[in-house]
Amino acid sequence: MNRRYRVGVIGHTGRGNYGHGLDRVWRDLPECEVVAVADADPPGLAAAIKRLGGDRGYADYRQMLDQSELDLVAIAPRYLDQNREMAVSAAERVIHIYMEKPFCRSLNEADEIVAACEGSGAKLAIAHQTRWSPKLQVARDLL
């Protein structure tokens, strides 16, 4: 059975935007479908809807989390002031999380995010994509 995962994207134009392509990466994954996007900036939201397809846009990410029946959410802003709340809100709704780095402002916030995920069973992944690069194994072999 081929499952399609429902993805929501949280960005914030002018406040960290959409990270390093965390909004567009889902288009290249046939098992994923972006079904909703949230951006508190109205022109940014309109641009994101056009860029990602679909018509489900939200000015408030909490409303998106409540109404879109998501399997996972990409938390993309590179500004850290809202990331803890975004991640905890997703985890409380048992929505799995893929986040831009850096993912929070302090160890206390990190602990709160991890605790929320552990408490609900939501999975958390941070966008450390170079960790999976085949170039790293070549470097290890050379060392």
N, C-alpha and C positions, 0 to 999 in steps of 0.2 A: 504494500500500500504506500503510495507516494503522498506524504503529508506536506502541506504548504503551511509555513509558519506566518502568522500575522504579526507584522512589525509596525511599531509606532516610532516616530522620530521626534525627539525634543531638541530644538535649536533655539537660539535667541539672537536674532540679527542685531548687531551692534554691541552685544554683550557676550562675546565668545563664539558667535555664529554657529557653524555646524562642524567644528573640529576639522580634522584633516580628511574630509570626504566621508564622514560617518553617516551622512544622509544618503549618499549615492552608492555606497558599496553593496547595498541590498539588491540593487537592480541586476547585478551580475550573478546572483545566487538564485537559481531556478526554483529552489524549495522555499524561498522567502518572497513575501509580497508586502510592500509598504501599503498599509491601509489607512494610515492617519499621520498627520504631522502637527506639531504644536510650536508656535512661535508667538511671543507676546508683541512683536513688532508687526503691525498690519501689512506694510509693503513686503517685509521679509517673509511673512506667512504666505502671501499670494505668490511670491517668487518660488518658495519651496514647494507649494502645491503644483505649480507648473513644472518645476524641475523633476519632481518625483512621480507625477501622475496622480490621478485620483482627485477627489473633491472633498475629502474629509479633513478640514483644517480647524484648529482650535487655538484661540488666544491663550487659554489656560491649560497647561499640560495635565492638571489634575482631572479636568473634565474629559480630556482625551483618554486618560487611564481608566476612568470610570465607564466610558461609553463605547469604547472601540473593541472590546474583547480581544486584547492583545496577548500573544504568546511571549513576545519580547519587545523591549524598548531600547532604542539607541539614545543615550544621553550624550549629546554632542557638544554643548557649550564648553569653551576653554576657560571662561571666567568661572571661578570656583564658588562664588557666593551663594548659588542656588543648588549646586550639585548634590549636597547631602540630602536636602529636602526632596529633590527629584528622585534620588535613588531609594530613600526610605519609603516614599510614597509608592513607588513601583513594587518594592519588595513586600509591602503590606498587602498589596493586591495580588501577590504571587505572580508577578510578571517578571520574567528573567531580564537581566540587564547587561548591556554592552556599553561601556563608558569610555569617553575620551580621557586621556591623561593630561595633566595630573587630575586625579579624580576627587580630591577633597583638600581642605585647608589644614587639617590637623590629624594627629593620631586619634584623638577623641572622636572626630567625625568618621574616620575610617572604622573605628570600633563600632560605632553606632550603625553604619551601613552594613558591616559584616554581621552584626547581631540581628538586624532586621531580616537579612537574607537567611541566616541560619534558622531564625524563628519561623519563617514562612515556608522555607524550602526553595525560595527563588535562587537561581544561579546568578553569579556576578562574574563578569569578565572585563578586564581592562584592556584597552587597545594598545597592547605592546606587540605590535605585529612583527617587529624585527626579531623577536624571540623565536619565531617559526621560520625564519629565512634559511634556505639551504646554504647560504653563504657562511652562516655561523658554524655549521658542521665542518665545512672545509677549513675554516680558521682553527677550529679545535683540533682537527687532524694534523694541521701544520705545526701546531704547538707541541 
